[in-house]
């Protein structure tokens, strides 16, 4: 039994390596795959035939002849399947239908107020209806749905898909994966949204080719997805990356944070807006008639308004402390800043770099996410391919 399990694991690992190689380097020949991956040619030929039968790869012409018979070339057939990627947040549902190459075919955005409905049947029904709308979107003829990947802003158990705690949605111990699997006849995965974000950046965004990567999402809350040596790191209690609970100074010690953490209270989009309102009130200024949000604060800072510049400077301080702490513990090659405030990264990244220069021993590359709000749904593609066991993605889970 142990020998069979070992052989099965090696075959799965070879299959994943070959498929990943074809995805990143195709079109390629079978002999080139065998040489570059140091896998025997007969093994490569068997696995490639299986992948062709599964429509995950396809033949595409021949190599240039060097005197012998030209080789048949193989390429990734990402257009054959689609993945539904869904990013749940405290103020929105965002979903896409995309092929396995990351080409988005349809987008759907629905704002909502989670408070008061997130833990009830009404919210689940709203999510199920949202998924039905994505499934009903037009797709190329013959394209099958590979699966549904859902990103949740909170601690999740994988592979069970249980939402342990998602404060922005008011969920505790919710068996979301079971609920959605029962509702839809396709594979469903449920994952922490920022874990999906780092996978999205690694597979399709700024982190391609980067093996040690941290993706920070600053939105309603603050979280980080962590990839170490190509491996997604979750932590002992599945709470790795919950950097919203970082303590920005000693005055935040000795307190309980049942919902959002100390850093989130200050530097999330919600925290930025709250600090701005408090500052304006303290200055005796007239508050805007509409609800002030973080975008308004950054816009006012660009206009040179001193109150907004003060709030942005404080935000830079808080995020600099977080990135400094992450850097000295994990030593990532790159830190990607995404989430709702990523659109204002031009006011954040350069000041953060200046504050950290000479402070930490190794400065990571700090970049804005090129994927924007698509990062998590792109990560859903990687997650679904892994979960369906046809694509054993080249990252592990600690």
KEKE-3310 file (N, C-alpha, C; in steps of 0.2 Angstrom, whole numbers, plus 5000, padded with zeros to 4 digits):
npx = (5004:5009:5019:5012:5005:5016:5020:5009:5009:5021:5018:5007:5014:5024:5015:5009:5021:5024:5012:5012:5024:5022:5011:5018:5029:5025:5022:5029:5040:5038:5051:5059:5052:5055:5069:5071:5064:5070:5064:5059:5057:5047:5038:5035:5028:5017:5010:5007:4999:4988:4984:4981:4969:4962:4959:4967:4979:4985:4990:5000:5005:5022:5040:5054:5063:5079:5086:5082:5066:5053:5047:5032:5023:5017:5005:4997:4980:4971:4959:4949:4942:4933:4934:4925:4928:4926:4925:4923:4918:4917:4909:4905:4901:4911:4914:4920:4921:4932:4945:4957:4969:4968:4961:4948:4932:4919:4912:4906:4899:4893:4887:4885:4878:4885:4882:4870:4864:4874:4876:4865:4851:4847:4858:4866:4857:4858:4871:4871:4862:4870:4880:4873:4870:4883:4886:4876:4882:4887:4898:4912:4908:4907:4915:4919:4914:4926:4927:4922:4929:4930:4934:4936:4935:4943:4947:4949:4946:4955:4956:4942:4934:4928:4922:4930:4931:4925:4925:4921:4910:4903:4903:4904:4911:4905:4900:4903:4908:4902:4889:4888:4893:4883:4873:4877:4883:4897:4915:4919:4929:4934:4942:4954:4953:4965:4975:4971:4974:4988:4991:4986:4993:5006:5003:4999:5001:5011:5020:5025:5037:5043:5048:5047:5035:5025:5008:4999:4983:4974:4959:4943:4947:4963:4975:4986:4993:5004:5018:5031:5046:5040:5029:5013:5009:5001:5001:5000:4987:4980:4980:4990:4996:4987:4988:4982:4980:4992:5002:5003:5009:5014:5003:4992:4992:4987:4973:4957:4953:4940:4934:4939:4957:4971:4979:4971:4961:4966:4973:4966:4955:4943:4948:4956:4946:4939:4948:4951:4938:4937:4948:4944:4933:4939:4946:4936:4930:4918:4910:4909:4894:4891:4895:4911:4925:4940:4945:4941:4949:4962:4961:4959:4971:4980:4976:4982:4977:4979:4974:4971:4983:4990:4983:4986:5000:5001:4995:5005:5015:5010:5008:5021:5028:5021:5026:5040:5041:5036:5046:5058:5055:5051:5058:5055:5056:5048:5035:5018:5006:4989:4972:4958:4964:4974:4974:4978:4992:5002:5004:5009:5019:5032:5035:5034:5045:5056:5055:5059:5071:5087:5083:5079:5087:5086:5079:5063:5057:5044:5029:5014:4999:4997:4985:4974:4958:4956:4965:4962:4952:4959:4968:4959:4958:4970:4968:4957:4961:4970:4963:4954:4962:4967:4977:4990:4996:5012:5014:5015:5007:5010)
npy = (4994:5006:5008:5009:5021:5030:5029:5034:5047:5052:5052:5061:5072:5073:5075:5088:5096:5095:5100:5113:5117:5117:5126:5138:5139:5134:5135:5119:5104:5087:5081:5091:5095:5083:5084:5097:5095:5084:5072:5055:5052:5042:5043:5057:5057:5048:5056:5068:5063:5060:5072:5079:5071:5075:5088:5098:5102:5104:5099:5109:5112:5110:5108:5118:5110:5102:5093:5081:5072:5084:5089:5087:5100:5106:5114:5124:5122:5133:5139:5130:5128:5136:5146:5151:5165:5172:5186:5190:5204:5216:5226:5222:5211:5203:5196:5185:5177:5167:5161:5147:5153:5165:5175:5186:5184:5188:5200:5204:5215:5218:5229:5229:5229:5222:5220:5214:5205:5196:5184:5176:5167:5175:5182:5171:5166:5177:5176:5164:5167:5176:5169:5161:5170:5172:5160:5160:5168:5172:5160:5154:5142:5125:5127:5122:5122:5123:5125:5133:5146:5154:5168:5173:5186:5182:5170:5154:5136:5125:5110:5110:5121:5129:5143:5151:5163:5178:5194:5205:5200:5195:5181:5166:5150:5144:5133:5135:5130:5118:5121:5128:5118:5109:5117:5119:5109:5108:5108:5116:5128:5136:5149:5159:5176:5184:5175:5170:5181:5182:5171:5174:5185:5179:5169:5177:5190:5204:5195:5185:5173:5175:5169:5170:5179:5192:5198:5212:5217:5231:5236:5236:5229:5224:5213:5199:5189:5175:5169:5157:5152:5147:5141:5141:5149:5146:5145:5139:5140:5143:5156:5164:5179:5188:5202:5213:5213:5217:5226:5243:5252:5254:5258:5251:5238:5226:5226:5220:5214:5211:5211:5220:5222:5231:5237:5238:5246:5258:5260:5253:5255:5259:5263:5274:5283:5285:5291:5303:5309:5311:5320:5331:5335:5338:5349:5358:5359:5359:5344:5334:5332:5320:5303:5302:5294:5283:5286:5299:5305:5303:5309:5322:5324:5324:5336:5345:5348:5351:5343:5331:5327:5325:5314:5304:5304:5298:5286:5281:5279:5269:5258:5257:5252:5240:5233:5234:5225:5213:5211:5209:5197:5188:5191:5194:5193:5202:5214:5216:5228:5229:5229:5240:5252:5252:5259:5272:5270:5277:5288:5281:5271:5276:5285:5275:5268:5277:5279:5267:5265:5260:5256:5243:5227:5221:5227:5224:5223:5234:5235:5241:5232:5225:5219:5224:5224:5212:5202:5192:5185:5180:5172:5162:5154:5147:5140:5133:5124:5117:5111:5103:5092:5090:5098:5099:5111:5120:5123:5121:5117:5123)
npz = (5000:5004:4994:4983:4986:4986:4973:4967:4972:4966:4953:4952:4956:4946:4935:4939:4938:4924:4918:4923:4918:4904:4904:4907:4898:4885:4867:4868:4865:4868:4871:4875:4887:4894:4895:4902:4914:4919:4918:4913:4896:4891:4902:4902:4890:4892:4902:4895:4886:4894:4898:4887:4884:4894:4890:4895:4889:4872:4855:4844:4830:4823:4828:4822:4809:4812:4804:4807:4810:4813:4829:4838:4844:4861:4870:4883:4886:4891:4887:4887:4899:4911:4926:4940:4950:4965:4976:4991:5001:5015:5010:4997:4984:4972:4957:4944:4928:4921:4910:4911:4908:4913:4907:4908:4906:4910:4921:4937:4949:4964:4976:4994:5010:5023:5037:5048:5039:5036:5043:5041:5032:5022:5017:5012:5002:4994:4989:4983:4972:4966:4961:4952:4942:4937:4932:4922:4913:4896:4888:4878:4865:4871:4882:4898:4915:4927:4941:4956:4965:4980:4989:5006:5018:5031:5043:5037:5036:5027:5018:5020:5019:5029:5036:5049:5056:5051:5052:5045:5039:5048:5051:5059:5061:5049:5037:5023:5011:5010:5009:4997:4988:4989:4983:4970:4956:4954:4957:4973:4981:4996:5003:5012:5008:5005:5004:4992:4985:4985:4978:4966:4962:4961:4951:4940:4941:4949:4955:4948:4945:4957:4972:4986:4993:4999:4999:5003:5007:5008:5013:5018:5029:5035:5028:5025:5012:5011:5004:5004:4998:4987:4993:5000:5015:5030:5044:5061:5067:5056:5054:5049:5042:5047:5048:5052:5065:5070:5082:5083:5092:5110:5117:5113:5118:5130:5128:5122:5106:5097:5085:5072:5071:5080:5070:5059:5063:5062:5050:5039:5025:5031:5043:5040:5035:5046:5055:5048:5049:5063:5064:5057:5064:5076:5073:5071:5058:5045:5041:5026:5017:5012:5016:5022:5014:5012:4999:4997:5006:5001:4989:4993:4999:4988:4983:4991:5003:5020:5032:5026:5021:5033:5038:5028:5029:5042:5040:5031:5040:5049:5040:5036:5048:5049:5037:5039:5050:5045:5035:5042:5049:5039:5027:5013:4995:4988:4991:4989:4987:4988:4987:4992:4994:4985:4973:4977:4978:4974:4983:4993:4992:4989:5000:5010:5007:5009:5023:5027:5023:5027:5039:5041:5038:5025:5011:5004:4987:4985:4978:4969:4966:4950:4947:4954:4959:4954:4959:4969:4963:4952:4959:4963:4952:4952:4964:4962:4951:4958:4968:4960:4957:4945:4942:4950:4958:4959:4972:4990:5005:5021)
capx = (5000:5014:5023:5007:5004:5021:5020:5003:5011:5026:5014:5004:5019:5026:5009:5009:5026:5023:5007:5015:5030:5018:5008:5023:5034:5023:5023:5036:5040:5039:5058:5061:5049:5059:5076:5071:5062:5073:5059:5060:5053:5041:5034:5032:5023:5011:5006:5005:4993:4982:4983:4977:4963:4958:4958:4971:4984:4983:4995:5000:5010:5028:5046:5058:5068:5086:5088:5078:5059:5051:5043:5025:5023:5012:5003:4992:4973:4967:4952:4944:4939:4932:4933:4921:4931:4922:4929:4918:4921:4913:4905:4904:4903:4914:4915:4922:4921:4939:4948:4963:4974:4967:4957:4942:4926:4913:4913:4899:4900:4886:4888:4880:4880:4884:4879:4863:4862:4879:4875:4858:4849:4846:4865:4868:4853:4860:4877:4869:4859:4876:4884:4869:4871:4890:4885:4872:4885:4889:4904:4913:4905:4911:4919:4916:4916:4931:4925:4921:4933:4927:4938:4932:4939:4943:4951:4946:4949:4956:4951:4935:4930:4924:4924:4930:4929:4926:4922:4918:4904:4899:4902:4908:4910:4900:4902:4901:4910:4897:4882:4889:4893:4876:4869:4880:4886:4904:4919:4919:4934:4933:4949:4955:4954:4971:4978:4970:4977:4995:4992:4984:4999:5011:5002:4997:5003:5018:5024:5027:5044:5045:5047:5045:5031:5019:5003:4995:4977:4971:4953:4939:4952:4970:4977:4992:4995:5012:5021:5038:5049:5035:5024:5008:5010:4995:5002:4998:4980:4977:4979:4996:4994:4981:4992:4977:4981:4998:5001:5007:5012:5012:4996:4987:4993:4982:4966:4954:4950:4935:4932:4945:4963:4973:4982:4965:4957:4970:4976:4962:4951:4938:4951:4958:4941:4937:4953:4949:4932:4939:4953:4940:4929:4943:4948:4930:4928:4912:4911:4905:4887:4891:4899:4918:4928:4947:4946:4940:4955:4968:4959:4960:4979:4982:4974:4986:4973:4983:4971:4971:4990:4991:4980:4990:5006:5000:4994:5011:5019:5007:5010:5029:5029:5019:5031:5046:5040:5035:5052:5063:5054:5050:5063:5052:5059:5043:5029:5013:5001:4983:4965:4954:4968:4980:4973:4982:4998:5007:5005:5011:5025:5038:5036:5036:5052:5060:5055:5062:5078:5092:5080:5079:5093:5085:5073:5060:5054:5037:5025:5007:4996:4994:4979:4969:4953:4956:4970:4959:4948:4964:4970:4954:4960:4975:4966:4952:4965:4974:4958:4951:4967:4970:4983:4993:5000:5018:5016:5013:5004:5013)
capy = (5000:5012:5009:5012:5028:5034:5030:5039:5054:5054:5053:5067:5078:5074:5078:5095:5099:5095:5105:5120:5119:5119:5133:5144:5139:5132:5128:5115:5097:5082:5079:5097:5094:5078:5087:5102:5093:5078:5066:5051:5053:5039:5046:5063:5055:5046:5061:5072:5060:5060:5079:5080:5068:5079:5095:5103:5104:5102:5100:5115:5113:5106:5112:5119:5104:5102:5088:5075:5073:5089:5087:5090:5105:5105:5121:5124:5123:5136:5141:5124:5128:5142:5146:5157:5167:5176:5189:5193:5209:5219:5231:5220:5204:5204:5189:5184:5171:5168:5154:5145:5157:5171:5179:5187:5184:5192:5203:5206:5218:5220:5232:5227:5231:5215:5220:5212:5200:5192:5177:5174:5164:5180:5183:5165:5166:5182:5174:5159:5170:5180:5163:5159:5175:5171:5154:5161:5173:5168:5157:5151:5135:5119:5128:5119:5126:5119:5125:5139:5148:5159:5171:5176:5190:5180:5163:5148:5130:5122:5110:5109:5127:5132:5150:5151:5169:5183:5199:5210:5197:5192:5174:5161:5143:5144:5128:5139:5126:5112:5125:5130:5112:5107:5121:5118:5103:5109:5108:5123:5129:5142:5151:5166:5181:5187:5170:5170:5187:5181:5166:5178:5189:5174:5166:5181:5197:5206:5191:5179:5171:5177:5163:5173:5185:5194:5202:5215:5220:5236:5238:5236:5227:5223:5206:5198:5182:5174:5163:5157:5147:5144:5138:5146:5148:5147:5146:5134:5141:5146:5164:5168:5185:5192:5208:5219:5213:5219:5231:5248:5255:5250:5260:5246:5232:5225:5227:5215:5216:5205:5212:5222:5222:5238:5241:5239:5252:5264:5260:5251:5260:5261:5267:5280:5288:5287:5296:5309:5312:5313:5326:5337:5337:5341:5356:5362:5359:5356:5338:5333:5330:5313:5299:5302:5287:5284:5289:5306:5307:5303:5314:5329:5325:5326:5343:5349:5350:5349:5338:5325:5325:5322:5307:5300:5303:5294:5280:5278:5277:5263:5253:5256:5248:5233:5231:5233:5219:5208:5210:5206:5191:5184:5193:5193:5197:5207:5215:5219:5232:5229:5231:5246:5258:5251:5265:5277:5268:5283:5292:5277:5267:5280:5287:5270:5266:5282:5278:5260:5265:5260:5254:5236:5225:5219:5230:5221:5227:5236:5237:5241:5227:5227:5216:5227:5220:5205:5198:5187:5180:5176:5167:5157:5150:5143:5136:5128:5119:5112:5107:5098:5087:5089:5102:5099:5117:5119:5126:5117:5121:5121)
capz = (5000:5005:4988:4978:4987:4984:4966:4965:4973:4962:4946:4953:4956:4939:4931:4940:4935:4917:4916:4925:4913:4898:4905:4907:4893:4879:4865:4869:4863:4874:4872:4879:4893:4898:4897:4906:4920:4921:4919:4907:4890:4891:4907:4899:4884:4895:4906:4890:4882:4898:4898:4880:4884:4899:4887:4898:4884:4865:4851:4841:4825:4824:4829:4816:4808:4812:4800:4809:4810:4817:4835:4839:4850:4865:4873:4888:4883:4896:4885:4887:4905:4915:4934:4943:4955:4969:4981:4996:5006:5019:5006:4990:4981:4966:4954:4937:4924:4918:4908:4915:4906:4917:4903:4911:4901:4912:4928:4941:4955:4968:4983:4999:5017:5026:5044:5049:5035:5033:5046:5040:5026:5016:5013:5008:4996:4989:4986:4978:4966:4963:4957:4946:4937:4934:4928:4916:4908:4890:4887:4872:4864:4873:4888:4904:4921:4931:4948:4959:4970:4984:4994:5011:5022:5037:5044:5034:5036:5020:5012:5022:5017:5034:5038:5056:5058:5046:5056:5040:5036:5054:5051:5063:5060:5044:5033:5017:5005:5010:5007:4990:4985:4989:4978:4963:4954:4952:4963:4976:4986:5000:5005:5014:5002:5004:5002:4985:4982:4984:4973:4960:4960:4960:4945:4935:4942:4950:4959:4943:4946:4964:4977:4993:4992:5003:4996:5008:5005:5013:5011:5024:5034:5032:5028:5020:5010:5012:5000:5006:4994:4983:4997:5003:5022:5033:5051:5065:5068:5050:5055:5047:5038:5050:5050:5054:5072:5072:5087:5081:5098:5116:5120:5110:5122:5136:5126:5118:5099:5096:5078:5069:5075:5081:5064:5055:5066:5061:5043:5034:5022:5036:5048:5037:5035:5053:5058:5045:5052:5069:5064:5055:5070:5081:5070:5070:5051:5043:5038:5020:5018:5011:5021:5020:5013:5011:4992:4997:5009:4996:4984:4996:5000:4981:4982:4996:5010:5026:5036:5022:5021:5039:5039:5024:5032:5048:5037:5029:5046:5051:5035:5036:5053:5047:5032:5043:5054:5040:5032:5047:5051:5033:5022:5007:4990:4986:4995:4984:4990:4984:4990:4990:4994:4980:4968:4979:4980:4972:4989:4999:4991:4989:5007:5014:5005:5012:5030:5029:5020:5033:5046:5040:5035:5018:5009:4999:4982:4986:4972:4968:4963:4944:4946:4957:4963:4951:4961:4972:4958:4948:4964:4963:4946:4954:4969:4959:4947:4963:4971:4956:4956:4938:4941:4956:4958:4961:4979:4995:5011:5027)
cpx = (5004:5017:5018:5005:5010:5022:5015:5005:5016:5023:5011:5009:5022:5021:5009:5015:5026:5018:5009:5020:5027:5015:5012:5028:5031:5022:5029:5035:5041:5046:5061:5059:5054:5066:5076:5069:5065:5069:5059:5055:5047:5036:5030:5027:5017:5007:5004:4999:4987:4980:4979:4970:4958:4957:4962:4977:4982:4990:4994:5006:5017:5034:5049:5063:5075:5089:5084:5070:5057:5047:5037:5026:5016:5011:4997:4985:4969:4960:4947:4940:4938:4931:4929:4925:4927:4925:4924:4921:4915:4908:4903:4904:4905:4916:4917:4921:4928:4941:4954:4969:4974:4964:4950:4937:4920:4915:4906:4901:4894:4888:4883:4882:4879:4881:4872:4861:4867:4879:4869:4857:4849:4853:4867:4864:4856:4867:4876:4866:4865:4879:4880:4870:4878:4889:4881:4876:4887:4896:4906:4910:4910:4915:4916:4918:4920:4929:4924:4925:4931:4932:4934:4937:4940:4947:4947:4950:4949:4959:4944:4931:4925:4926:4924:4928:4930:4922:4918:4911:4900:4898:4907:4906:4905:4903:4900:4903:4904:4890:4883:4889:4887:4872:4871:4884:4893:4908:4919:4925:4932:4940:4949:4956:4961:4976:4977:4973:4984:4996:4990:4990:5005:5010:5001:4999:5010:5023:5026:5035:5047:5043:5045:5042:5026:5015:4999:4989:4975:4965:4949:4943:4959:4972:4983:4992:5002:5014:5029:5041:5044:5029:5019:5008:5004:4996:4998:4990:4977:4976:4985:4993:4989:4985:4988:4978:4988:4997:5006:5011:5010:5006:4991:4988:4988:4975:4964:4951:4946:4934:4938:4951:4965:4975:4976:4961:4960:4971:4972:4958:4946:4942:4954:4952:4939:4942:4952:4944:4934:4944:4949:4936:4933:4946:4942:4928:4921:4913:4907:4898:4886:4896:4907:4921:4936:4949:4946:4946:4961:4967:4961:4968:4982:4981:4978:4983:4977:4981:4972:4978:4992:4989:4984:4997:5006:4999:5000:5015:5016:5009:5017:5031:5027:5024:5037:5046:5040:5042:5058:5062:5054:5055:5060:5056:5054:5037:5024:5008:4995:4977:4963:4959:4974:4980:4976:4989:5004:5009:5008:5018:5031:5040:5037:5043:5057:5060:5058:5069:5083:5089:5080:5085:5092:5079:5070:5058:5046:5034:5018:5005:4994:4987:4973:4964:4952:4960:4967:4955:4953:4967:4965:4955:4965:4973:4961:4956:4968:4968:4954:4956:4969:4976:4985:4998:5006:5019:5013:5010:5007:5007)
cpy = (5006:5013:5012:5019:5032:5035:5035:5046:5057:5056:5060:5073:5079:5077:5086:5099:5100:5100:5112:5122:5121:5125:5139:5144:5137:5137:5125:5108:5093:5081:5085:5097:5089:5081:5092:5100:5087:5072:5062:5053:5049:5041:5052:5061:5053:5051:5066:5070:5061:5068:5081:5077:5072:5087:5100:5106:5102:5103:5106:5116:5109:5111:5113:5113:5106:5097:5081:5077:5078:5086:5090:5094:5105:5112:5120:5126:5127:5138:5136:5124:5135:5141:5152:5159:5173:5179:5193:5198:5212:5224:5228:5213:5206:5197:5190:5177:5171:5161:5153:5149:5164:5176:5180:5188:5188:5194:5204:5209:5220:5223:5229:5229:5224:5215:5219:5207:5195:5185:5174:5171:5169:5181:5177:5165:5171:5180:5168:5162:5174:5175:5161:5164:5174:5165:5155:5166:5169:5166:5155:5144:5130:5121:5126:5123:5121:5119:5132:5140:5154:5162:5175:5180:5188:5173:5158:5142:5127:5115:5110:5115:5129:5138:5150:5157:5174:5189:5204:5207:5195:5185:5171:5154:5141:5139:5130:5134:5120:5115:5126:5123:5109:5110:5120:5112:5104:5109:5115:5123:5136:5143:5158:5171:5183:5181:5169:5175:5185:5176:5169:5182:5185:5171:5171:5188:5199:5201:5185:5179:5173:5171:5165:5179:5186:5199:5205:5218:5224:5238:5239:5234:5227:5216:5205:5190:5181:5168:5163:5151:5144:5141:5143:5144:5150:5148:5140:5134:5144:5153:5168:5173:5189:5198:5214:5219:5215:5225:5237:5252:5252:5252:5255:5239:5232:5226:5221:5217:5210:5205:5213:5223:5230:5241:5242:5245:5258:5265:5257:5257:5263:5265:5274:5285:5290:5292:5303:5313:5315:5320:5332:5339:5341:5348:5360:5363:5356:5350:5338:5331:5323:5309:5299:5295:5288:5287:5296:5309:5308:5308:5321:5330:5327:5334:5348:5351:5347:5343:5331:5322:5322:5315:5302:5299:5298:5287:5277:5276:5270:5257:5252:5251:5241:5230:5229:5226:5213:5206:5207:5199:5186:5185:5191:5196:5203:5208:5219:5222:5232:5231:5237:5252:5258:5257:5271:5276:5273:5287:5288:5274:5271:5282:5281:5268:5271:5281:5272:5260:5265:5258:5247:5233:5223:5222:5226:5226:5228:5239:5237:5235:5229:5224:5219:5223:5213:5200:5192:5182:5177:5171:5161:5152:5145:5138:5131:5122:5114:5108:5102:5092:5086:5093:5103:5105:5117:5123:5121:5121:5118:5121)
cpz = (5000:4998:4983:4979:4985:4977:4963:4966:4968:4955:4947:4953:4949:4934:4932:4937:4928:4915:4918:4920:4907:4898:4904:4901:4886:4874:4865:4866:4869:4876:4876:4886:4897:4900:4902:4913:4923:4922:4912:4902:4890:4896:4905:4894:4887:4898:4901:4887:4887:4898:4892:4881:4889:4896:4890:4894:4877:4861:4846:4836:4827:4825:4822:4815:4808:4808:4801:4808:4815:4823:4835:4845:4854:4868:4878:4884:4888:4894:4886:4893:4907:4922:4936:4950:4959:4975:4985:5001:5010:5016:4999:4989:4974:4963:4946:4934:4920:4915:4912:4913:4910:4913:4906:4906:4903:4919:4931:4947:4958:4975:4988:5006:5021:5033:5044:5045:5034:5037:5045:5033:5020:5013:5009:5002:4991:4986:4981:4971:4962:4958:4951:4941:4934:4930:4922:4911:4902:4890:4880:4871:4867:4879:4894:4910:4925:4938:4950:4965:4974:4989:4999:5016:5029:5037:5041:5035:5029:5021:5014:5020:5023:5036:5046:5059:5053:5049:5051:5038:5042:5054:5056:5062:5055:5039:5025:5011:5005:5007:5000:4986:4984:4983:4971:4962:4951:4958:4966:4981:4989:5003:5008:5008:5000:5002:4994:4981:4980:4979:4966:4958:4958:4953:4939:4935:4944:4952:4954:4944:4953:4969:4984:4992:4997:4999:5002:5005:5010:5010:5017:5030:5031:5033:5024:5018:5009:5008:5001:5002:4990:4986:5000:5011:5026:5041:5055:5066:5062:5050:5053:5042:5041:5053:5053:5062:5075:5077:5085:5086:5105:5119:5118:5113:5128:5134:5122:5111:5096:5088:5074:5074:5076:5075:5059:5057:5064:5053:5038:5031:5027:5041:5046:5037:5042:5056:5055:5048:5059:5069:5062:5060:5075:5079:5069:5063:5050:5039:5031:5021:5016:5015:5018:5019:5012:5004:4993:5001:5005:4991:4987:4997:4993:4980:4986:5002:5016:5030:5033:5022:5027:5040:5034:5027:5038:5045:5034:5034:5048:5046:5035:5042:5052:5042:5035:5047:5050:5037:5036:5049:5045:5028:5015:5001:4988:4991:4990:4988:4986:4989:4988:4989:4988:4974:4970:4981:4978:4978:4994:4998:4992:4996:5011:5013:5009:5020:5032:5027:5026:5039:5046:5036:5027:5016:5003:4993:4984:4980:4973:4964:4956:4942:4949:4960:4959:4954:4965:4967:4953:4953:4964:4957:4948:4959:4966:4955:4952:4966:4967:4954:4949:4937:4948:4957:4961:4967:4984:5000:5017:5032)
residu = (UNK:UNK:UNK:UNK:UNK:UNK:UNK:UNK:UNK:UNK:UNK:UNK:UNK:UNK:UNK:UNK:UNK:UNK:UNK:UNK:UNK:UNK:UNK:UNK:UNK:UNK:UNK:UNK:UNK:UNK:UNK:UNK:UNK:UNK:UNK:UNK:UNK:UNK:UNK:UNK:UNK:UNK:UNK:UNK:UNK:UNK:UNK:UNK:UNK:UNK:UNK:UNK:UNK:UNK:UNK:UNK:UNK:UNK:UNK:UNK:UNK:UNK:UNK:UNK:UNK:UNK:UNK:UNK:UNK:UNK:UNK:UNK:UNK:UNK:UNK:UNK:UNK:UNK:UNK:UNK:UNK:UNK:UNK:UNK:UNK:UNK:UNK:UNK:UNK:UNK:UNK:UNK:UNK:UNK:UNK:UNK:UNK:UNK:UNK:UNK:UNK:UNK:UNK:UNK:UNK:UNK:UNK:UNK:UNK:UNK:UNK:UNK:UNK:UNK:UNK:UNK:UNK:UNK:UNK:UNK:UNK:UNK:UNK:UNK:UNK:UNK:UNK:UNK:UNK:UNK:UNK:UNK:UNK:UNK:UNK:UNK:UNK:UNK:UNK:UNK:UNK:UNK:UNK:UNK:UNK:UNK:UNK:UNK:UNK:UNK:UNK:UNK:UNK:UNK:UNK:UNK:UNK:UNK:UNK:UNK:UNK:UNK:UNK:UNK:UNK:UNK:UNK:UNK:UNK:UNK:UNK:UNK:UNK:UNK:UNK:UNK:UNK:UNK:UNK:UNK:UNK:UNK:UNK:UNK:UNK:UNK:UNK:UNK:UNK:UNK:UNK:UNK:UNK:UNK:UNK:UNK:UNK:UNK:UNK:UNK:UNK:UNK:UNK:UNK:UNK:UNK:UNK:UNK:UNK:UNK:UNK:UNK:UNK:UNK:UNK:UNK:UNK:UNK:UNK:UNK:UNK:UNK:UNK:UNK:UNK:UNK:UNK:UNK:UNK:UNK:UNK:UNK:UNK:UNK:UNK:UNK:UNK:UNK:UNK:UNK:UNK:UNK:UNK:UNK:UNK:UNK:UNK:UNK:UNK:UNK:UNK:UNK:UNK:UNK:UNK:UNK:UNK:UNK:UNK:UNK:UNK:UNK:UNK:UNK:UNK:UNK:UNK:UNK:UNK:UNK:UNK:UNK:UNK:UNK:UNK:UNK:UNK:UNK:UNK:UNK:UNK:UNK:UNK:UNK:UNK:UNK:UNK:UNK:UNK:UNK:UNK:UNK:UNK:UNK:UNK:UNK:UNK:UNK:UNK:UNK:UNK:UNK:UNK:UNK:UNK:UNK:UNK:UNK:UNK:UNK:UNK:UNK:UNK:UNK:UNK:UNK:UNK:UNK:UNK:UNK:UNK:UNK:UNK:UNK:UNK:UNK:UNK:UNK:UNK:UNK:UNK:UNK:UNK:UNK:UNK:UNK:UNK:UNK:UNK:UNK:UNK:UNK:UNK:UNK:UNK:UNK:UNK:UNK:UNK:UNK:UNK:UNK:UNK:UNK:UNK:UNK:UNK:UNK:UNK:UNK:UNK:UNK:UNK:UNK:UNK:UNK:UNK:UNK:UNK:UNK:UNK:UNK:UNK:UNK:UNK:UNK:UNK:UNK:UNK:UNK:UNK:UNK:UNK:UNK:UNK:UNK:UNK:UNK:UNK:UNK:UNK:UNK:UNK:UNK:UNK:UNK:UNK:UNK)
# end
